[in-house]
Amino acid sequence: MLITKSRPRLVLVLGSLSAFGALTIDMYLPAMPGMAGELHTSALQVQLTLTVFVVGLALGQVIVGPLSDTWGRRRPLLIGMALYVAGSLWCAVAPSVGWLLAGRALQSLGAAAGTVLARAVVRDLYEGTAMTRFFSTLMVVNGVAPIVAPVIGGQLLTVTTWRAVFVVLAAIGAVLLVAVTVTLPESLPADRRAPADPRATLRTFRTLGTDLHYLRYVLAAALMFAAVFAYISGSSFVLQDGYGLSAQQFSVVFGVNGLGIVLFGQVNGLLVGRVADEHTLLRVALAVATLGSAGVLAAAVLALPLPVLLISLFVVVSMLGIVLADATSLALAGHGSAAGAASSLQGLLQFLVGSLAAAAMSLSGHVTATAMGTTMVICSLAALTLLLGRRAT
């Protein structure tokens, strides 16, 4: 296809789209402790803006994915980018936490289009190990988001308020909207599109929901994402309030962990098909993530030095670069004709499980290192257990 002749451009555009959710979450994390005071609300209410965004991101994918199987990828993507820009500007001028929650909901629907359709386009164009390697390559751009986003957010806070973060996000969304318009052709030919039939869409979801091979990998990825999301949603409070890190120091820690996603994503691309297959690499990564999660919990319970906690967090977060690439490739391999729906259900479960993990972590009313570590252990161990049975076929 024409689109495959510009692989670096494709990686950059699709990687940016798939990183939209992480970018939108990570850039404002350093500002969360200070937002509560300016908006005259509680820390838990501010954290709810994160949960609302994640739930909207999940539900939006379920809408956009099936639509893209009927309309093609390009039109829903352009609409989504426009919604994202509007939602970001809404957040920037929100006078209260209620208005901010509404803006985050709109913003999340736009981000959902980029997240789900990036995976669907890759499935349109690649198969087998080539698809796994491309997903691994996307981890370069995906990893840049958690590296750069909190650093930008932290630096903005030194010269302005948290509202500027959302102005910057709106500008990024506008640039990407132009990039998609100019450089990204349609990847789903008309003869491969599904008819516009809601009953057919429901049948597709029923088929996916009963496909144990697909569900095994989707749930493993969702649980691993939930372990990392516990870190994403809780680390700003744990590291800044609990361990005394400044917003700038926190952004550096967050960026280093993002670098781990890039590094191990590329290691995965080099190893898959040469040293081991996707199944083996996925299980090894989940085992390492479980050990890292145990290290986080031990550091919290035993009051171990901060470097122990930081190293353990790096181990867990880095493994996401392997898990998401391999699990996504294995899950979508058998669903080329319904890549949009399959990608959307994966996104729904991934962000739904992640938001539930974050909510459970906050049940006590205060996010602690122990609660974060416990959540990470439960989620990573559950993901590993899911894949320790017989090999999926």
C-alpha positions in Angstrom: 0.0 0.0 0.0 1.1 3.6 -0.5 1.0 4.3 3.2 3.6 1.7 3.9 6.2 3.5 1.7 6.7 6.2 4.4 7.3 4.1 7.5 9.0 6.8 9.6 6.1 9.2 9.0 3.6 6.4 9.7 5.4 5.6 13.0 5.5 9.2 14.0 1.8 9.9 13.3 0.4 6.6 14.6 2.7 6.7 17.6 1.5 10.2 18.5 -2.1 9.2 18.1 -1.7 6.1 20.3 0.2 8.2 22.9 -2.6 10.8 23.1 -4.2 9.2 26.2 -0.8 9.0 28.1 0.1 12.5 27.0 -3.1 14.0 28.2 -2.8 12.2 31.6 0.9 12.7 32.2 1.3 16.4 31.4 -1.0 17.6 34.2 0.1 15.1 36.9 2.7 17.4 38.5 -0.1 20.1 38.8 -2.6 17.8 40.6 -1.6 18.6 44.2 -1.9 22.3 43.5 -5.1 22.2 41.5 -7.2 21.3 44.6 -6.3 24.6 46.3 -7.0 26.9 43.3 -10.4 25.1 42.5 -11.3 25.0 46.3 -11.9 21.3 46.2 -10.3 18.1 47.6 -7.4 16.0 46.3 -9.8 13.2 45.6 -12.0 15.4 43.5 -9.0 16.4 41.5 -8.1 12.8 41.1 -11.6 12.2 39.8 -10.7 14.3 36.8 -8.3 11.5 35.9 -10.8 8.8 36.4 -13.4 10.6 34.3 -10.9 11.0 31.5 -9.9 7.3 31.6 -13.6 6.1 31.6 -14.4 8.4 28.7 -11.3 7.2 26.9 -12.6 3.6 27.3 -16.2 4.2 26.3 -15.2 6.4 23.4 -13.2 3.6 21.9 -16.2 1.3 21.9 -18.1 3.9 19.9 -15.3 4.9 17.5 -13.9 1.4 16.8 -17.0 -0.2 15.2 -17.8 3.1 13.4 -14.4 3.0 11.8 -15.0 -0.6 10.5 -18.0 0.9 8.6 -16.8 4.5 7.7 -13.1 3.8 7.4 -10.4 5.1 9.8 -9.9 8.6 8.5 -13.2 10.4 9.1 -13.8 9.3 12.7 -10.1 10.2 13.4 -10.5 13.8 12.1 -13.8 14.2 14.1 -12.0 12.9 17.2 -9.1 15.3 16.9 -11.4 18.3 16.6 -13.3 17.2 19.8 -10.0 16.8 21.6 -9.0 20.4 20.8 -12.4 21.7 21.9 -12.2 19.7 25.2 -8.7 20.9 26.0 -9.7 24.5 25.6 -12.7 23.9 27.8 -10.5 22.6 30.5 -8.2 25.6 30.2 -11.0 28.0 31.1 -12.9 25.8 33.6 -14.0 27.9 36.6 -14.7 24.9 38.9 -13.9 21.3 39.3 -17.4 20.4 37.9 -16.7 22.3 34.7 -13.2 20.7 34.5 -14.8 17.2 34.8 -17.1 18.1 31.8 -14.1 19.3 29.8 -12.1 16.2 30.6 -15.1 14.0 29.4 -15.2 15.8 26.0 -11.4 15.7 25.8 -11.4 11.9 26.4 -13.8 11.2 23.6 -11.5 12.9 21.2 -8.4 11.1 22.6 -10.3 7.8 22.2 -10.3 8.1 18.5 -6.5 8.4 18.3 -5.9 5.6 20.7 -8.2 3.0 19.1 -7.6 3.9 15.5 -3.9 3.8 15.7 -4.0 0.1 16.6 -6.7 -0.5 13.9 -4.5 1.1 11.2 -1.6 -1.0 12.2 -3.7 -4.2 11.9 -5.0 -3.0 8.5 -1.4 -2.8 7.2 0.5 -5.6 9.0 0.3 -9.2 10.1 2.2 -11.7 12.3 5.7 -10.8 13.6 5.8 -7.7 11.3 2.8 -6.4 13.3 4.4 -7.1 16.6 7.6 -5.3 15.5 5.6 -2.3 14.4 3.8 -2.1 17.7 7.2 -2.3 19.4 8.4 0.5 17.2 5.4 2.6 18.3 6.7 2.3 21.8 9.4 4.8 20.9 6.8 7.5 20.5 4.6 6.1 23.2 7.5 6.2 25.6 8.4 9.8 24.7 5.0 10.9 26.0 5.6 10.0 29.7 9.2 11.3 29.3 8.4 14.7 27.9 4.8 15.3 29.2 5.5 15.6 32.9 8.7 17.5 32.3 6.7 20.1 30.2 4.0 20.2 32.8 6.5 20.6 35.7 8.3 23.4 33.9 5.1 25.2 32.9 4.2 25.3 36.6 7.4 27.3 37.4 6.2 30.2 35.2 2.4 29.9 35.0 -0.6 27.9 36.3 -2.0 24.5 35.5 -4.4 26.1 32.9 -1.5 26.5 30.5 -1.1 22.8 30.4 -4.4 22.4 28.7 -3.6 25.2 26.3 -0.5 23.3 25.3 -2.5 20.1 24.9 -5.0 21.9 22.6 -2.1 23.2 20.5 -0.7 19.7 20.2 -4.1 18.3 19.2 -4.4 21.0 16.5 -1.0 20.2 15.1 -1.8 16.5 15.0 -5.2 17.2 13.4 -3.4 19.0 10.6 -0.8 16.2 10.3 -3.6 13.5 10.0 -5.4 15.7 7.4 -2.3 16.1 5.2 -0.3 12.9 5.7 -2.5 9.9 6.7 -4.4 8.2 3.9 -7.3 5.9 4.4 -6.1 2.4 5.4 -9.3 0.5 5.2 -10.5 0.0 1.6 -14.3 0.2 0.9 -14.5 -3.4 0.0 -13.2 -4.4 3.4 -15.7 -2.3 5.4 -18.5 -3.7 7.4 -22.1 -2.8 6.7 -23.8 -0.1 8.8 -25.8 -2.6 10.9 -26.0 -2.2 14.7 -27.0 -5.9 15.0 -23.9 -6.9 13.1 -21.8 -4.8 15.4 -23.4 -6.5 18.4 -22.7 -9.9 16.8 -19.1 -8.9 16.4 -18.7 -7.9 20.0 -20.4 -11.2 21.1 -17.9 -13.1 19.0 -15.0 -11.2 20.5 -16.4 -11.7 24.0 -16.5 -15.5 23.6 -13.1 -15.8 21.9 -10.9 -17.1 24.8 -7.7 -16.6 22.8 -8.5 -12.9 22.2 -9.7 -12.4 25.8 -6.7 -14.0 27.4 -4.3 -11.5 25.9 -6.6 -8.5 26.1 -7.2 -9.1 29.9 -3.5 -9.7 30.5 -2.7 -6.3 28.8 -5.5 -4.7 30.8 -4.3 -6.0 34.1 -0.7 -4.9 33.4 -2.0 -1.5 32.3 -3.9 -1.3 35.6 -0.7 -2.0 37.6 1.0 0.9 35.8 -2.1 3.1 36.0 -2.0 2.7 39.8 1.4 4.3 39.6 0.3 6.9 37.2 -2.7 8.0 39.3 -1.1 7.7 42.7 2.6 8.6 42.2 2.2 12.4 42.2 0.7 12.2 45.7 3.0 9.4 47.0 6.3 10.9 45.7 5.5 14.6 46.3 3.4 14.5 49.4 4.8 11.4 51.0 8.5 11.6 50.0 8.8 15.3 49.5 9.8 15.5 45.9 9.2 18.8 44.1 7.0 18.9 40.9 10.2 19.2 38.8 11.8 16.2 40.6 8.7 14.2 40.2 8.6 15.0 36.4 12.2 13.7 36.1 11.3 10.4 37.8 8.3 10.0 35.6 10.4 10.7 32.5 13.0 8.1 33.4 10.3 5.5 33.8 8.9 6.5 30.4 12.4 6.0 29.0 12.2 2.4 30.2 9.1 1.8 28.1 11.0 3.0 25.0 14.1 0.9 25.8 12.3 -2.4 26.5 9.8 -1.8 23.6 12.8 -1.7 21.3 14.4 -4.7 23.0 11.2 -6.6 22.4 11.2 -5.7 18.7 14.8 -7.0 18.3 14.0 -10.3 20.2 10.7 -11.3 18.8 10.9 -13.8 16.0 14.7 -14.1 16.5 15.3 -15.2 20.1 11.8 -15.9 21.3 8.2 -15.7 20.2 5.5 -13.2 21.5 4.1 -15.7 24.0 7.4 -16.3 25.7 8.4 -12.7 25.9 5.0 -11.7 27.2 5.2 -14.2 30.1 8.8 -13.2 31.0 7.8 -9.5 31.0 4.8 -10.2 33.3 7.0 -12.2 35.7 9.5 -9.4 35.9 6.7 -6.8 36.4 5.3 -8.9 39.3 8.7 -9.0 41.0 9.0 -5.2 40.5 5.5 -4.7 42.0 6.5 -6.8 45.0 9.5 -4.5 45.4 7.2 -1.4 45.5 5.1 -3.0 48.2 8.1 -4.1 50.2 9.6 -0.6 50.0 6.4 0.9 51.3 5.7 -1.6 54.1 9.3 -1.8 55.4 10.0 1.9 54.9 13.0 1.1 52.7 15.0 4.0 51.2 13.5 6.0 48.3 15.9 4.5 45.7 14.5 1.0 46.3 11.0 2.3 45.6 12.1 4.2 42.4 14.0 1.2 41.0 11.1 -1.1 41.6 8.7 1.4 39.9 11.1 1.6 36.9 11.1 -2.2 36.5 7.3 -2.4 36.5 6.7 0.5 34.2 9.4 -0.6 31.7 7.7 -3.9 31.2 4.7 -2.2 29.8 6.7 -1.6 26.6 6.9 -5.4 26.0 3.5 -6.4 27.3 1.4 -4.0 25.3 3.2 -4.7 22.0 3.0 -8.5 22.3 -0.4 -8.8 23.9 -2.0 -6.4 21.4 -0.4 -8.2 18.4 -1.6 -11.6 19.7 -5.1 -10.4 20.5 -5.7 -8.7 17.1 -4.0 -11.3 14.9 -7.2 -13.3 14.3 -9.5 -10.3 13.8 -8.3 -8.4 10.7 -11.9 -8.0 9.4 -13.0 -6.3 12.6 -9.9 -4.6 13.7 -11.7 -1.5 14.8 -14.1 -3.4 17.1 -11.4 -5.7 18.4 -9.2 -2.7 19.2 -12.0 -0.8 20.8 -12.9 -3.7 23.2 -9.3 -4.0 24.1 -9.2 -0.3 24.9 -12.4 -0.5 26.9 -11.2 -3.3 29.1 -7.8 -1.8 29.5 -8.9 1.6 30.7 -11.9 0.2 32.6 -9.7 -2.1 34.6 -7.2 0.7 35.1 -9.8 3.1 36.4 -11.2 0.5 38.8 -7.7 -0.2 40.1 -7.2 3.5 40.7 -10.6 3.8 42.4 -9.9 0.9 44.7 -6.5 2.3 45.6 -8.3 5.5 46.8 -11.0 3.8 48.9 -9.3 4.8 52.2 -9.6 8.5 51.2 -5.8 8.9 51.0 -3.4 7.5 48.4 -0.4 5.9 50.1 2.6 4.0 48.9 1.3 0.8 50.5 -2.0 1.1 48.7 -0.3 1.8 45.4 2.1 -1.2 45.9 -0.7 -3.5 46.9 -2.7 -2.6 43.8 0.3 -3.1 41.5 1.0 -6.6 43.0 -2.5 -7.8 42.6 -2.9 -6.6 39.0 0.5 -7.8 37.7 0.2 -11.2 39.5 -3.3 -11.6 38.1 -2.0 -10.9 34.6 0.8 -13.4 34.9 -1.5 -16.1 36.3 -3.8 -15.6 33.4 -1.0 -16.6 31.0 0.6 -19.4 33.0 -2.0 -21.9 31.9 -1.8 -23.7 28.6 -0.5 -21.7 25.7 -3.3 -20.0 23.7 -3.7 -21.3 20.2 
